[in-house]
């Protein structure tokens, strides 16, 4: 099984399938908006330019680690499913068209093939997003002031408010969170790719399903508050960026468990469809 997963993973790693999504992740990361000292909403790219030009004075909230942490903006969250599953969608679609899928089913068997396809797709999506997020972090470190450029008191305040107990723990949590976010975002593209062959469906549906999912979570949280609830933490825990905030509490563990169950359901449905001859 591990050999099959590795083989399927390498199929997705054709360089355009990695390079283009990574560039998109970095660009959309800089498209995230923050508020300057006057309360005006500006993109990270604009903020970097104004800091360089001296228009805005350096502030600890604009330090590189804090900006990196805030890189999961609405545009990136919206388009991530298409970006991270792009290579998977193209590869699986090509296997159907050139008949290679039938050969792989005979060679590996339906269960092993379907399971390795889904698992490799999830790992590929996590790896692609992690790569893009790391490169975004390196770019942020170039264009924004480092934490060490501020005084000891400001550094201590930043650690307390944004980063936690240690920088090492912060970086580990952000990297693990980025990988998990990529795995989460991939489920939309994988779910579509295993059941549809139409090119327009393959391109549009991951984006559309992600948008619908976010709207459901948002409306659920709003309804809870409207009904007088003190907190909508369970609904907000299922919002995509929350997956990237690694923690040990149940509000993070339950959505991750739900994601695992969704992947198992997709794998089972894929196997059943293949055995019934609906996908070939």
C-alpha positions, -999 to +999 in steps of 0.1 A: +000+000+000+028+024+009+045+017-024+012+025-043+008+057-023+043+068-031+038+060-068+006+079-070+021+108-051+050+111-076+025+111-105+011+144-091+045+160-087+050+170-123+066+204-119+039+226-134+013+210-110+035+221-081+050+254-093+018+271-104-002+264-072+028+274-051+030+308-069-007+312-065-005+306-028+023+331-023+004+358-044-029+352-027-011+353+007+001+389-001-034+397-012-046+392+024-059+425+040-049+440+074-057+473+090-031+501+093-028+526+122-056+547+107-080+518+105-078+516+067-079+481+051-048+475+029-033+444+014+000+429+028+017+439-005+006+475+000+016+474+036+051+461+027+055+490+002+044+516+027+068+502+054+096+503+029+088+538+019+085+550+055+049+560+051+039+537+080+061+534+111+072+499+120+049+482+146+052+449+164+019+438+149+035+442+114+065+421+123+072+391+100+060+363+123+027+380+130+021+388+093+030+352+084+005+340+109-022+362+093-014+350+057-045+328+055-068+355+041-102+351+026-090+349-010-065+322-003-090+302+017-115+305-011-092+294-039-070+269-020-091+238-030-085+244-067-048+253-062-038+223-040-058+197-060-050+210-095-023+183-101-044+155-087-074+165-109-054+167-141-036+134-134-067+114-126-085+129-156-056+119-179-056+084-166-093+080-174-088+094-209-058+074-220-071+041-204-043+039-178-069+037-150-081+003-162-045-010-163-039+003-127-070-013-115-059-047-129-024-043-115-032-030-080-068-040-074-097-016-069-094-012-031-056-005-031-058+017-062-087+038-048-073+041-013-038+051-026-053+076-050-072+094-022-044+092+004-018+105-021-041+133-032-045+144+004-007+142+010+000+161-022-024+189-013-009+192+021+026+193+007+018+218-020+002+242+005+030+237+030+056+246+003+037+277-008+032+288+028+069+284+036+079+304+006+053+330+016+069+331+050+104+336+035+091+365+014+074+380+044+107+378+063+123+398+036+097+426+032+086+430+068+107+438+100+119+408+120+109+403+156+145+409+167+144+444+153+121+455+181+129+460+218+127+433+244+095+445+259+078+446+225+091+411+217+077+398+250+043+414+243+043+399+208+050+364+221+023+367+246-004+381+222+004+363+190+031+336+191+029+316+223+056+304+246+084+298+221+093+306+185+102+269+179+067+258+190+052+286+169+070+276+137+062+239+143+025+247+148+023+269+118+040+244+095+019+215+108-012+237+105-004+247+069-001+210+060-034+202+077-050+231+059-038+217+026-052+183+034-085+199+043-086+220+011-078+190-010-110+171+000-131+192-023-110+186-054-105+149-047-142+144-040-150+160-074-122+144-094-132+108-084-168+112-095-168+137-124-150+138-158-164+170-173-136+196-174-158+225-164-171+205-134-136+196-124-125+233-125-156+249-110-170+225-084-141+225-059-143+263-057-181+262-055-183+234-029-157+253-007-178+285-010-210+267-001-193+250+029-180+284+042-214+300+038-230+271+058-205+275+086-209+313+086-247+312+086-247+286+114-225+308+136-247+338+129-279+318+137-264+307+170-256+343+180-290+355+168-306+328+190-288+342+221-259+318+223-229+331+242-205+314+218-205+297+184-171+281+190-182+246+177-194+261+144-163+284+141-141+254+148-151+239+114-142+271+095-111+263+073-085+286+089-093+270+123-079+237+110-045+255+107-045+265+143-030+233+158-041+227+194-048+199+218-084+208+226-115+191+214-125+221+192-096+213+169-097+175+172-133+170+163-131+188+129-100+169+121-118+136+130-147+147+108-123+154+080-108+119+083-143+104+082-151+124+050-119+110+034-129+075+044-164+080+029-149+094-004-125+064-006-154+039+001-176+056-025-147+056-050-142+018-045-179+010-048-182+031-080-152+014-096-164-021-087-198-013-102-182-001-134-195+035-131-159+049-132-134+036-156 
